[in-house]
């Protein structure tokens, strides 16, 4: 019950009937959400490193080679 209360506090739209929710779900400005997004994008996925690799591909500092 406490986890349901926390979910409803952070994501009130998640508790709504999905038939009544239309359009994109807004990401709330909540400390738990900010921490999760920082962890996922910064630590787990390394978005900054990915952006560097994409920039290096565009600037042709990295060559992409497909091998079968």
DSSP file (Angstrom, degrees, kcal/mol; ACC not computed):
  #  RESIDUE AA STRUCTURE BP1 BP2  ACC     N-H-->O    O-->H-N    N-H-->O    O-->H-N    TCO  KAPPA ALPHA  PHI   PSI    X-CA   Y-CA   Z-CA
    1    1 A X     >        0   0    0      0, 0.0     4,-2.1     0, 0.0     5,-0.1   0.000 360.0 360.0 360.0 -37.7    0.0    0.0    0.0
    2    2 A X  H  >  +     0   0    0      1,-0.2     4,-2.3     2,-0.2     5,-0.2   0.880 360.0  51.8 -68.1 -35.7    2.9    2.4    0.8
    3    3 A X  H  > S+     0   0    0      2,-0.2     4,-2.5     1,-0.2    -1,-0.2   0.888 109.0  50.8 -67.1 -37.1    4.4    1.7   -2.6
    4    4 A X  H  > S+     0   0    0      2,-0.2     4,-2.3     1,-0.2    -2,-0.2   0.897 110.0  50.3 -64.1 -39.8    1.1    2.5   -4.3
    5    5 A X  H  X S+     0   0    0     -4,-2.1     4,-1.9     2,-0.2    -2,-0.2   0.903 111.2  48.2 -64.3 -41.4    0.9    5.7   -2.4
    6    6 A X  H  X S+     0   0    0     -4,-2.3     4,-2.2     2,-0.2     5,-0.3   0.921 111.5  49.9 -65.7 -43.6    4.4    6.7   -3.4
    7    7 A X  H  X S+     0   0    0     -4,-2.5     4,-3.3     1,-0.2     7,-0.2   0.908 111.4  48.9 -60.4 -42.3    3.7    5.9   -7.0
    8    8 A X  H  < S+     0   0    0     -4,-2.3    -1,-0.2     1,-0.2    -2,-0.2   0.846 110.8  51.0 -67.0 -33.6    0.6    8.0   -6.9
    9    9 A X  H  < S+     0   0    0     -4,-1.9     3,-0.3    -5,-0.2    -2,-0.2   0.883 120.2  33.9 -70.4 -37.7    2.5   10.9   -5.3
   10   10 A X  H  < S+     0   0    0     -4,-2.2     2,-0.4     1,-0.2    18,-0.2   0.898 134.4  24.1 -84.5 -43.9    5.2   10.9   -8.0
   11   11 A X    >X  +     0   0    0     -4,-3.3     3,-1.2    -5,-0.3     4,-0.6  -0.736  63.2 170.6-123.3  80.6    3.1    9.8  -11.0
   12   12 A X  G >4 S+     0   0    0     -2,-0.4     3,-0.8    -3,-0.3     4,-0.4   0.831  79.7  59.4 -61.9 -29.6   -0.5   10.8  -10.4
   13   13 A X  G >4 S+     0   0    0      1,-0.2     3,-0.7     2,-0.2    -1,-0.3   0.763  93.5  66.5 -69.3 -23.0   -1.4   10.0  -14.0
   14   14 A X  G <4 S+     0   0    0     -3,-1.2    -1,-0.2     1,-0.2    -2,-0.2   0.787  99.5  50.9 -68.5 -26.1   -0.2    6.4  -13.5
   15   15 A X  G << S+     0   0    0     -3,-0.8    -1,-0.2    -4,-0.6    -2,-0.2   0.599  92.9  96.7 -86.2 -11.3   -3.1    5.8  -11.1
   16   16 A X  S <  S-     0   0    0     -3,-0.7     2,-0.3    -4,-0.4     5,-0.1  -0.361  93.6 -89.7 -75.1 157.8   -5.7    7.1  -13.5
   17   17 A X    >>  -     0   0    0      1,-0.2     3,-2.1    -2,-0.1     4,-0.6  -0.539  35.0-135.0 -64.9 126.7   -7.7    4.8  -15.7
   18   18 A X  T 34 S+     0   0    0     -2,-0.3     3,-0.4     1,-0.3    -1,-0.2   0.707 102.4  64.8 -63.8 -19.9   -5.6    4.4  -18.9
   19   19 A X  T 34 S+     0   0    0      1,-0.2    -1,-0.3     3,-0.0    -2,-0.1   0.747 103.7  47.8 -71.5 -22.0   -8.7    4.9  -21.0
   20   20 A X  T <4 S+     0   0    0     -3,-2.1     2,-0.5     2,-0.0    -1,-0.2   0.527  92.7  90.1 -95.8  -7.1   -9.0    8.5  -19.7
   21   21 A X     <  +     0   0    0     -4,-0.6     2,-0.3    -3,-0.4     4,-0.1  -0.797  54.5 174.5 -93.0 125.1   -5.3    9.4  -20.2
   22   22 A X        +     0   0    0     -2,-0.5    -3,-0.0     2,-0.1    -2,-0.0  -0.953  40.9  14.7-129.2 151.3   -4.6   11.0  -23.6
   23   23 A X  S    S-     0   0    0     -2,-0.3     2,-0.1     2,-0.1    -2,-0.0  -0.188 104.4 -25.4  81.7-177.7   -1.5   12.5  -25.1
   24   24 A X        -     0   0    0      1,-0.1     2,-0.5    -2,-0.0    -2,-0.1  -0.349  65.8-114.6 -69.6 148.1    2.1   12.2  -23.8
   25   25 A X        -     0   0    0     -4,-0.1     2,-0.3    -2,-0.1    -1,-0.1  -0.708  30.8-129.2 -81.9 128.3    2.7   11.5  -20.1
   26   26 A X        -     0   0    0     -2,-0.5     2,-0.7     1,-0.1   -13,-0.2  -0.589  13.8-127.7 -80.1 138.3    4.4   14.4  -18.5
   27   27 A X        -     0   0    0     -2,-0.3   -16,-0.1   -16,-0.0    -1,-0.1  -0.770  30.9-130.0 -85.4 118.3    7.5   13.6  -16.4
   28   28 A X        -     0   0    0     -2,-0.7     2,-1.4   -18,-0.2     5,-0.0  -0.309  11.5-118.2 -72.0 152.3    7.0   15.2  -13.0
   29   29 A X        +     0   0    0      4,-0.1     2,-0.3     3,-0.0    -1,-0.1  -0.710  63.1 139.6 -88.0  87.9    9.5   17.4  -11.4
   30   30 A X     >  -     0   0    0     -2,-1.4     4,-2.6     1,-0.1     3,-0.2  -0.973  62.1-121.8-133.7 143.3   10.1   15.2   -8.3
   31   31 A X  H  > S+     0   0    0     -2,-0.3     4,-2.2     1,-0.2     5,-0.2   0.860 112.8  51.9 -56.0 -37.9   13.4   14.4   -6.6
   32   32 A X  H  > S+     0   0    0      2,-0.2     4,-2.2     1,-0.2    -1,-0.2   0.911 111.3  46.9 -65.2 -41.0   12.9   10.6   -7.1
   33   33 A X  H  > S+     0   0    0     -3,-0.2     4,-2.6     2,-0.2     5,-0.2   0.920 111.7  50.4 -67.7 -43.6   12.4   11.1  -10.8
   34   34 A X  H  X S+     0   0    0     -4,-2.6     4,-2.2     1,-0.2    -2,-0.2   0.908 111.6  48.6 -60.3 -42.1   15.4   13.4  -11.2
   35   35 A X  H  X S+     0   0    0     -4,-2.2     4,-2.5    -5,-0.2    -1,-0.2   0.910 112.2  47.9 -65.6 -42.7   17.6   10.9   -9.4
   36   36 A X  H  X S+     0   0    0     -4,-2.2     4,-3.0     2,-0.2     5,-0.2   0.924 112.0  49.2 -64.4 -44.1   16.4    8.0  -11.5
   37   37 A X  H  X S+     0   0    0     -4,-2.6     4,-2.6     1,-0.2     5,-0.4   0.897 112.0  49.3 -63.8 -39.1   16.9   10.0  -14.7
   38   38 A X  H  X>S+     0   0    0     -4,-2.2     4,-2.2    -5,-0.2     5,-0.7   0.927 113.9  46.1 -63.6 -44.6   20.4   11.0  -13.6
   39   39 A X  I  X>S+     0   0    0     -4,-2.5     5,-2.3     3,-0.2     4,-1.3   0.930 117.6  42.1 -64.2 -45.9   21.3    7.4  -12.8
   40   40 A X  I  <>S+     0   0    0     -4,-3.0     5,-2.3     3,-0.2     6,-0.3   0.955 124.0  34.2 -68.8 -50.5   19.9    5.9  -16.0
   41   41 A X  I  <5S+     0   0    0     -4,-2.6     6,-2.6    -5,-0.2     7,-0.3   0.853 128.7  34.2 -77.3 -33.6   21.2    8.5  -18.4
   42   42 A X  I  <5S+     0   0    0     -4,-2.2    -3,-0.2    -5,-0.4    -2,-0.2   0.890 131.4  19.9 -90.6 -41.6   24.5    9.3  -16.7
   43   43 A X  I  <<S+     0   0    0     -4,-1.3    -3,-0.2    -5,-0.7    -4,-0.1   0.903 128.4  35.8 -98.1 -50.2   25.6    6.1  -15.1
   44   44 A X  I   <S+     0   0    0     -5,-2.3    -3,-0.2     1,-0.2    -4,-0.2   0.923 132.5  23.6 -74.9 -44.3   23.9    3.2  -16.8
   45   45 A X  S   <S-     0   0    0     -5,-2.3    -4,-0.2    -6,-0.3    -1,-0.2   0.663  87.6-142.5 -99.1 -17.4   23.7    4.5  -20.4
   46   46 A X     >  -     0   0    0     -6,-0.3     4,-2.1     3,-0.1    -4,-0.2   0.966  23.7-179.1  51.4  62.3   26.6    7.0  -20.4
   47   47 A X  H  > S+     0   0    0     -6,-2.6     4,-2.6     1,-0.2     5,-0.2   0.857  76.6  56.7 -60.5 -37.4   24.8    9.5  -22.6
   48   48 A X  H  > S+     0   0    0     -7,-0.3     4,-1.8     1,-0.2    -1,-0.2   0.914 108.5  46.5 -63.4 -41.4   27.8   11.9  -22.5
   49   49 A X  H  > S+     0   0    0      2,-0.2     4,-2.2     1,-0.2    -1,-0.2   0.888 111.4  52.0 -65.5 -38.8   30.1    9.2  -23.9
   50   50 A X  H  X S+     0   0    0     -4,-2.1     4,-2.5     1,-0.2    -2,-0.2   0.900 107.9  51.4 -63.8 -41.4   27.5    8.3  -26.6
   51   51 A X  H  X S+     0   0    0     -4,-2.6     4,-2.4     2,-0.2    -1,-0.2   0.882 108.9  51.8 -63.6 -37.6   27.3   11.9  -27.6
   52   52 A X  H  X S+     0   0    0     -4,-1.8     4,-2.5     2,-0.2    -2,-0.2   0.918 109.9  48.9 -63.4 -43.2   31.1   12.0  -28.0
   53   53 A X  H  X S+     0   0    0     -4,-2.2     4,-2.2     2,-0.2    -2,-0.2   0.924 111.6  48.8 -63.7 -43.9   31.0    8.9  -30.2
   54   54 A X  H  X S+     0   0    0     -4,-2.5     4,-2.3     1,-0.2    -1,-0.2   0.921 111.7  49.6 -62.1 -42.6   28.3   10.4  -32.4
   55   55 A X  H  X S+     0   0    0     -4,-2.4     4,-2.5     1,-0.2    -2,-0.2   0.902 110.0  51.0 -61.9 -40.9   30.3   13.7  -32.7
   56   56 A X  H  <>S+     0   0    0     -4,-2.5     5,-2.5     2,-0.2     6,-1.4   0.859 109.4  51.0 -65.4 -35.1   33.4   11.7  -33.6
   57   57 A X  H ><5S+     0   0    0     -4,-2.2     3,-0.9     3,-0.2    -2,-0.2   0.925 111.9  46.6 -65.9 -43.9   31.5    9.8  -36.3
   58   58 A X  H 3<5S+     0   0    0     -4,-2.3    -2,-0.2     1,-0.2    -1,-0.2   0.905 114.2  46.8 -64.7 -41.6   30.1   13.1  -37.7
   59   59 A X  T 3<5S-     0   0    0     -4,-2.5    -1,-0.2    -5,-0.2    -2,-0.2   0.430 113.4-121.1 -81.1   1.2   33.6   14.7  -37.7
   60   60 A X  T < 5S+     0   0    0     -3,-0.9    -3,-0.2    -4,-0.3    -4,-0.1   0.764  78.5 125.0  63.5  28.9   35.0   11.5  -39.2
   61   61 A X  S   <S+     0   0    0     -5,-2.5     2,-0.4    -6,-0.2    -4,-0.2   0.660  75.8  45.9 -83.6 -18.6   37.4   10.9  -36.3
   62   62 A X  S    S-     0   0    0     -6,-1.4     2,-0.5    -9,-0.1    -2,-0.2  -0.986  81.2-147.4-121.9 133.9   35.9    7.5  -36.1
   63   63 A X        -     0   0    0     -2,-0.4     2,-0.5    -3,-0.1    -6,-0.1  -0.867   9.9-140.5-103.3 133.4   35.3    5.3  -39.1
   64   64 A X        -     0   0    0     -2,-0.5     2,-0.5    -7,-0.1    -2,-0.0  -0.813  21.6-176.2 -93.8 126.8   32.3    3.0  -39.2
   65   65 A X        -     0   0    0     -2,-0.5     2,-0.5     2,-0.0    -2,-0.0  -0.979  13.0-152.9-130.1 119.3   33.0   -0.4  -40.8
   66   66 A X        -     0   0    0     -2,-0.5     2,-0.4     2,-0.0    -2,-0.0  -0.788  15.2-173.4 -93.1 131.0   30.3   -3.0  -41.3
   67   67 A X              0   0    0     -2,-0.5    -2,-0.0     1,-0.1     0, 0.0  -0.988 360.0 360.0-127.8 131.2   31.6   -6.6  -41.4
   68   68 A X              0   0    0     -2,-0.4    -1,-0.1     0, 0.0    -2,-0.0   0.423 360.0 360.0 -87.9 360.0   29.5   -9.7  -42.2
